[in-house]
Amino acid sequence: MGQTVSARDQKLAIFLSKDQEPTKKPTSIWNRTVLRVSEATVWVIVIVLLISIKVSSPYIFDDSSTLWFAGLIISFALAYYTVIYHHFGDKQRRYIKDIADVIFIGILGILAKDYSIYFFSLYILPIAAAALALNIVNSLLVAIFASIFITGNIILNTELFASIEPVYFGAFQIAFLFLLTFFTRALALQLREEKSQRTFFETKLRQVDKKLEDVEAIEQEFVSITTHQLNTPLSIIRGYASMLLSGDAGKLNQKQKRYIDEIHTGSLRLAELIRELLSVTHIETQIHNQDNQPIDLTALVQSSVDEFKGKAIMRSININCRLPNKKITVLGNQVQLEQVLNNLLENAVKYSENNTNIFVQLSPRKGIRSEIELTIVDEGIGIPVKDQERIFQRFYRAANSKVKDASGTGLGLYIVKLIVERHNGSISFVSGEHEGTKFTIRLPVQSSKEKV
Amino acid sequence: MKILIVDDEESILDMYTEKLVAEKFTVITAPDGIAGLKKAEEEGPDVILLDIIMPQVNGLDILKQLKGNDKTKKIPVYLLTNIPEGSSTGKAKELGADGYLLKAETEPMQLSEFLKELKGKMEHKTS
């Protein structure tokens, strides 16, 4: 899997390097400064106000100060609300927000009643500012609704400025409102910028994904055509050599027979190599895992073992198979898992001495019920210690394997590992020279409860 | 049993033809898809072996036309190609191909054995 991921990352990197990040607008520094300054100022004013009320007024909870707090809290709530809201912006939430805005303004109007209603009506400003920076239609709707509501309140309440010292409060409020307006607008602008960047990357990611799919298709197509080109002359060589060997062109002398046999054997090896290279490329280039079919591993192991029994019996090798009595379902690609079993069994048979045993066992992993363990043990020539680290590498063949049997591409175990990892599993082995080898594969199983 | 082989590669046509004739099959060949279609219609073979990659008309298009023609749609078509099993062969099966043989893995003798087996099955079916 490591190989595949890095290949994919490389492609991604190449693709991304062609595009630049979105250029940041020059306003962003300005925005950020305004944001920080106005934020700080707002808080300073709030603190100063709180202190001054505490110090100057013995009646903390008189009507006017309550109103003041209500106004402050609601304004802040609105400002933050707008900001938080638009940060996650989607349509439904925006409608809810519009309604909520109107309700807030309404509550504000009711609270203000006959007191400093004019000033409170100015709280529309921050909302309008924030909304303008984000969505004009929504902001207008909110502003209109709020205005109607508050104007109605003003008309209903004739006793204006009934509270004491409305001029001071008014002055404070106006200053405060302007700052709040700046604050919300700056916040909103910054958010819009972030949002556009996010959208940019999201679009980019989607494009990359699409491109990778295309690359995958092109690669598969390329491999397909290349294999065709390689296979065509090969099938001619192999076919004619086989015909010569079977005496279709008359009887051959010993030497001719030996030469043709070499050609034929060579072509068989070439065919195997092409087949394995093809499956490696296929698995490696397959970025999207399309095959997630439930597969009965018990049946699969049984059929693979049956297939190899004939080959084994010819060399008096006994394959002992221990399988669970029930279905064991794994998710994956049937052909690929078959290949895993075939490659491992083929190796086991190939590197076993005559009159020996091979043990195949499928069982739930001890302690971990969500994993199944498949072990294939042979009593063959084993893997020399110095080769053990490298047997899963591409084209690597242990030194003694070459002595034992000339054929083999050095891709078998690499493919096995690739496929097992593609299925979120792992493979390990223990081996001693002339003592045999034990391969262990662990795969996540599909429990009977979560059937597909 | 009459076999029609459609392939643009002359050496391959010769190779398989020689073996199949020696094994007492009647073999007709076509060097391209159009000729293949024509021969399939005129000669009514029992089996068609069809290559996929051919100049002018692709084997898949030929397959489509064979399966769309009342005269030829009942003839079993096997893909005899060097295109590895994959999207093309999958598509061929969707279009109604009966099977797939990779040329590089099918020596003339093996093809002949395959056809003998097929012949047995077909006779068994009709009887």
Chai-1 contact restraints between the chains, C-beta under 6 A:
chainA,res_idxA,chainB,res_idxB,connection_type,confidence,min_distance_angstrom,max_distance_angstrom,comment,restraint_id
A,S224,B,I83,contact,1.0,0.0,6.0,A-B,restraint_1
A,S224,B,P84,contact,1.0,0.0,6.0,A-B,restraint_2
A,S224,B,G86,contact,1.0,0.0,6.0,A-B,restraint_3
A,T227,B,P84,contact,1.0,0.0,6.0,A-B,restraint_4
A,H228,B,I53,contact,1.0,0.0,6.0,A-B,restraint_5
A,H228,B,N82,contact,1.0,0.0,6.0,A-B,restraint_6
A,H228,B,I83,contact,1.0,0.0,6.0,A-B,restraint_7
A,N231,B,N82,contact,1.0,0.0,6.0,A-B,restraint_8
A,N231,B,A104,contact,1.0,0.0,6.0,A-B,restraint_9
A,T232,B,N82,contact,1.0,0.0,6.0,A-B,restraint_10
A,L234,B,A104,contact,1.0,0.0,6.0,A-B,restraint_11
A,S235,B,K103,contact,1.0,0.0,6.0,A-B,restraint_12
A,S235,B,A104,contact,1.0,0.0,6.0,A-B,restraint_13
A,I236,B,S11,contact,1.0,0.0,6.0,A-B,restraint_14
A,G239,B,M15,contact,1.0,0.0,6.0,A-B,restraint_15
A,G239,B,E107,contact,1.0,0.0,6.0,A-B,restraint_16
A,G239,B,P108,contact,1.0,0.0,6.0,A-B,restraint_17
A,S242,B,E107,contact,1.0,0.0,6.0,A-B,restraint_18
A,M243,B,P108,contact,1.0,0.0,6.0,A-B,restraint_19
A,A271,B,A104,contact,1.0,0.0,6.0,A-B,restraint_20
A,L278,B,P84,contact,1.0,0.0,6.0,A-B,restraint_21
